[in-house]
Amino acid sequence: MTARDALKISDRITAVAVAAIGLAGTLAAAYVGYRQWRMTRRDSGREDFLKTRRQTYHDLWRMVETVHTDLRLEPEQLSILRKQIADVNSYILMNEVYLGDDDHRLVDAYLRALGEMVSWAQREGDFQTQRPYG
């Protein structure tokens, strides 16, 4: 092997090393770009989830308030309570992914207490509980 052959091999090794360094830099930049894209996409998806979650809570609150308001206006209409409770429970089941773990129990307890209040008011029959609760 002559000096000229050794120089050619050295030049080839240098060219391969330079190409490998360039490839590594390109792959690193692509990886960083991919991670940023993925994080942005995940944040966007999370933002959509939180928006839908807020809307779900808002709608659930309106449904529960409607039950309460209807019973305040017409306390003798317990059949309204049963249907509306079924509607609220159905809504909760359809949107469970957006609600917290204890929210279903909390809404059930609230509606149960509301029904007990109306039943008590009807049983007691005094003047204050005969008229709508206002």
C-alpha positions as CSV (number, residue, x, y, z in Angstrom):
1,M,0.0,0.0,0.0
2,T,1.4,3.3,-1.1
3,A,1.0,6.7,0.5
4,R,-1.4,7.7,-2.2
5,D,-3.6,4.6,-1.4
6,A,-3.5,5.5,2.3
7,L,-4.5,9.1,1.5
8,K,-7.5,7.9,-0.6
9,I,-8.6,5.6,2.3
10,S,-8.2,8.5,4.7
11,D,-10.2,10.8,2.4
12,R,-13.0,8.2,2.2
13,I,-13.1,7.7,6.0
14,T,-13.3,11.5,6.4
15,A,-16.1,11.7,3.8
16,V,-18.0,8.9,5.5
17,A,-17.5,10.6,8.9
18,V,-18.7,13.9,7.7
19,A,-21.8,12.3,6.1
20,A,-22.5,10.4,9.3
21,I,-22.3,13.6,11.4
22,G,-24.6,15.3,8.9
23,L,-27.0,12.4,9.1
24,A,-27.0,12.4,12.9
25,G,-27.7,16.2,12.9
26,T,-30.6,15.7,10.5
27,L,-32.0,12.9,12.5
28,A,-31.7,14.9,15.7
29,A,-33.4,17.9,14.2
30,A,-36.2,15.7,12.8
31,Y,-36.7,14.1,16.2
32,V,-36.9,17.4,18.0
33,G,-39.4,18.7,15.3
34,Y,-41.5,15.5,15.8
35,R,-41.6,15.9,19.6
36,Q,-42.7,19.5,19.2
37,W,-45.4,18.6,16.7
38,R,-46.6,15.8,19.0
39,M,-46.7,18.0,22.0
40,T,-48.6,20.7,20.1
41,R,-51.0,18.1,18.8
42,R,-51.5,16.7,22.3
43,D,-52.1,20.2,23.7
44,S,-54.6,20.9,21.0
45,G,-56.5,17.6,21.8
46,R,-56.4,18.4,25.5
47,E,-57.8,21.9,24.8
48,D,-60.7,20.3,22.9
49,F,-61.2,17.8,25.7
50,L,-61.3,20.6,28.3
51,K,-63.7,22.7,26.2
52,T,-66.1,19.7,25.9
53,R,-65.7,19.0,29.6
54,R,-66.6,22.5,30.5
55,Q,-69.7,22.4,28.2
56,T,-70.7,19.0,29.7
57,Y,-70.6,20.5,33.3
58,H,-72.5,23.5,32.1
59,D,-75.2,21.4,30.5
60,L,-75.4,19.1,33.5
61,W,-75.8,22.1,35.9
62,R,-78.6,23.5,33.7
63,M,-80.4,20.1,33.8
64,V,-80.1,19.9,37.5
65,E,-81.2,23.5,38.0
66,T,-84.2,22.9,35.7
67,V,-85.3,20.0,37.9
68,H,-84.9,22.2,41.0
69,T,-86.8,25.1,39.4
70,D,-89.6,23.0,38.1
71,L,-90.1,21.5,41.5
72,R,-90.1,24.9,43.1
73,L,-92.8,26.1,40.7
74,E,-94.9,22.9,40.9
75,P,-94.0,20.9,44.0
76,E,-96.9,18.5,43.5
77,Q,-95.5,17.2,40.2
78,L,-93.3,14.4,41.5
79,S,-93.7,12.6,38.1
80,I,-91.7,15.5,36.6
81,L,-88.9,14.7,39.0
82,R,-88.8,11.0,38.0
83,K,-88.5,11.8,34.3
84,Q,-86.0,14.6,34.7
85,I,-83.9,12.4,37.0
86,A,-83.9,9.7,34.4
87,D,-82.8,12.3,31.8
88,V,-80.0,13.6,34.0
89,N,-78.8,10.1,34.7
90,S,-78.8,9.3,31.0
91,Y,-76.9,12.5,30.2
92,I,-74.3,11.6,32.9
93,L,-73.8,8.1,31.5
94,M,-73.4,9.4,27.9
95,N,-70.8,12.0,29.0
96,E,-69.1,10.0,31.8
97,V,-65.7,10.5,30.2
98,Y,-65.8,14.2,30.8
99,L,-67.0,14.0,34.4
100,G,-65.1,13.5,37.6
101,D,-65.4,10.2,39.5
102,D,-67.7,11.5,42.3
103,D,-69.9,13.7,40.1
104,H,-72.5,11.1,39.4
105,R,-72.9,10.4,43.2
106,L,-73.0,14.1,43.9
107,V,-75.7,14.8,41.4
108,D,-77.7,11.8,42.6
109,A,-77.4,12.9,46.2
110,Y,-78.5,16.4,45.3
111,L,-81.6,15.2,43.3
112,R,-82.5,12.7,46.1
113,A,-82.3,15.5,48.7
114,L,-84.5,17.6,46.4
115,G,-87.1,14.9,46.1
116,E,-87.0,14.3,49.9
117,M,-87.5,18.0,50.5
118,V,-90.6,18.1,48.2
119,S,-92.0,14.9,49.8
120,W,-91.5,16.4,53.3
121,A,-93.1,19.7,52.2
122,Q,-96.1,17.8,50.9
123,R,-96.4,15.7,54.0
124,E,-96.2,18.6,56.4
125,G,-98.8,20.6,54.7
126,D,-98.2,23.8,56.5
127,F,-98.8,27.2,54.8
128,Q,-95.1,27.9,54.2
129,T,-94.6,24.6,52.4
130,Q,-97.8,24.5,50.5
131,R,-96.8,27.4,48.2
132,P,-93.9,27.1,45.8
133,Y,-90.5,27.4,47.5
134,G,-89.4,30.9,46.7
